[in-house]
Amino acid sequence: MRNDQDLCIHPSVTAIASHVGQTRGRHATGNDLVGDKGKANSVAVGKSCTINVTFKPKTTGIKHANVSISDDSAGSPQLVSLSGKGFGHVASNAAVRSAISKNRIATVPIPTGPSKVGTRLMDLLDSTRNDPYLANGTKRELLVRFWYPAALSQGCRPAEYTSPKVWSHFSRLAGVPLPEVRTNSCLDAAMTKGVHPVIVFTHGYTGTFTDYSFLFEDQVNRNP
């Protein structure tokens, strides 16, 4: 749980009545939790109810508390343990945008190893499957990026962090022109000879493969 987070017990943790009678009451214990204390209704046997608890820490650090559910069973009250972490003040969106707008070139991590890094893009198309997110018969497409130890004999052509079109889209989403990001990779450079370990990585939903560029650059740079 983080600041101002609602915890819905159902369905991840469901309060189910197992004895005849009422669930008499429920409340959250702990100064940083706000719950619907004393507002329980009766719950029939085998039925479930939803308990909402909001985490509003007054100080930073790890917090612990319990949700107590009173019922007619011998083990009443039932306790659900909760924990969360309180964080300090987060800068406003306006402050973040202002800071970004003052920097036209972003400072990025420098690889810590001795090797040069190459990168290239490969657009893969599966002609046997339709794209599940499009209804126009477009075939399944996957854009893959590789990072690898480079053998530089003819200089380095710096690789873009991402395409101008994508970066422009991100700028519109952020509401401010984003600074230029320069990578440490050489586009389409030759690969060093030999056998190299392979790491297969997916960035996950809503992410992009450029999100982890500097992590991969450092991995390649330190493991030629």
N, C-alpha and C positions, 0 to 999 in steps of 0.2 A: 504494500500500500504506500502511496505517495501522498503529498499534501492534497487536501480537498478531494480525496478519492472516495467514491461511493462503493461500498462492499455489498454486493447482493449475494446472500447466502445460497439462494436457489438459482441455478440448478447445481452449481459445483459442490455446495454443501447444503443439503436440504433437511429442514426440520420436519420429520414425519411423526405424526401421533401414533403411538403403539399401544396406548391404554385408553380405556373408555373414560370419557370426561373431557374437560377443557384443558387447553394450554393456557395457564392462568396469567402469564405475564412474561415479558422479556425485556432486558435492558443491557446496555453496554457499560462496563466498568472501566474507568480510566479517564483522566482529565482531558485527553486529546481525542476522545471518540464521542460523537454525537449520534445517539440512536433514538428510535421511536419508543422510549421507555413507557411502560405501562399501558400501551395501546393495543395489546394483543386481543384478538377475537378467538372464539372457540374454534378448534381444528378437529374435524372428525377423524376417526381411526383410519389410518392408511392414506390420509390426505396430506398435502404439504402446504407450507406458507412461505412467504418471502420476508426476510428481515433485512432492512437497509441500515447500514452504519456508515457514517461519514468521518473520515480521518482529518482532523484539523489541529495539527500540533502547534503548540505555543512556543516550543523551543526546538532546536535542531537535535538530531541524534536518533538512535533506535528506540522505539516505543513498543510496549507490550500491553495487551489488555485481553479481556474475555467478554464474550457475549453470553449472558446467562438466560436460559430458557426454563421457566418453571412449568411443571406439568404434574399429572397425578401418579407418576411412576415412583417406585421406591428409590430410584437414583436421582430424583429431582433435587436441585436444578441441574439441567444439562449445560455444560460449558463448552464454548467454541473459542479456542485460543486464536488471537490475532496479533500481528506484528507489523510495524511500518517504520519508515525512516523520515524524519522531518528535515527539510532542506532550508537553507538560508534564502534570502531575497533573490529572486530571479529578475534580471533586467527586463524592462518592458520591450515590446516589439519596436516601438519608436526608437529606443536607445540602441537596439541591435542594428536597425536599419541605418541609423546615423553613423555608427561605427564602421559598418560595411562600406558605406558610400565614400568614406574618407580614404579608403585603401583601394588603389586600382590594381595592384598586383598582390596576390596572397603569398604569404610565407609558407613554404611547404617543408616537410622533413627531408633531410639529405640521407641517402642510404649509408649504412654504417660499414659496409664491406668493401672489398677491393675491385669487384667485377663491374663491367659495364652492363647495362640492361637494355634489351631490345623488346619491342612490343609490336604486335600486329593484330588486325581484326580479320575475322572470318565469318562470313554470312552463310549459315547453313540452312538448307531448305529440304524438308521432307515431303516429297511429291506424293507419298502414299497416304498422308493424313491431312485433313482440313484443320484450319485454325479454329479451336473451340470458342474463341472470343469474337469471331467474325462470322456473319451469316451469308457471306457473298462467295463462298467457295475458295477463298484464299488458302493456300497451303501453309502448313505449319512452318514457321520460320524462327530461327534462333541466331542471334548475333553473339559471337564468342570473342573474347579478347585473351591473348596470350602474352605472358611476360617470360623472358628467358635470358640466359647469359649470352651476351652479344660479342661477336668478333668484329671489331671495328677496324677496317682497313682503308675505308674511304670517307671517314668523317661521320658525324652523327646528324641526322635530321630529327630535330626535337619533335616528339609526339604530342599531339593535343591531349588535354585532359579529357575533353569530350568535344563533340561537334558544336560549332557556333549555333546551330539550330536548337540543339538540346539546351545549351547554356542560356540562350535567349528565353526559352520556355521556362527554365528554372528562375530566371530573373523576374519574369512576369508573375510567377507564383509567389516569389518573395516580396514583390512590390518595390524592388530597388535593383539597379544594375549591379550584378555580382562582379567581383574583381576577377582579373585574369588569373588562371591557375596554370603554372608551368610544371610539367612533369620532369622526371630524371631519366626518362626512357628515350631510346632512339627508334623511330618508326621504321619498320620493315628491315631492320639491320640483320645481317647474317648471324646465324647461331654458332656458338663455339662447338667444335667437334667433341664427340664423346657421348656417354650415356648420362642423362640427367634425371633426377627425381621429378615426378609429376604430382601436382596438387590440383584436384578438381574442386572448385568452389562456386557456390551460387549465392548471390547477394540477398535473395529472398524477395517476397512481394513488396512492391513500391520502391525497391532499391534500384540502383544502376551499377553496372560493373565498374564504373570509374570510382565509386565510393571507397573502394579498398585499394586504389592504385598504389599508394605509398607503402602499404603493408606488403604488397606483392613485390614491389621494387626492392624493398629491403630484404625479403626472403631470397630473391634471385641474387641480389648483390652479395649476400653472405654465404650462399651455397652454390658456387659455380660448378 
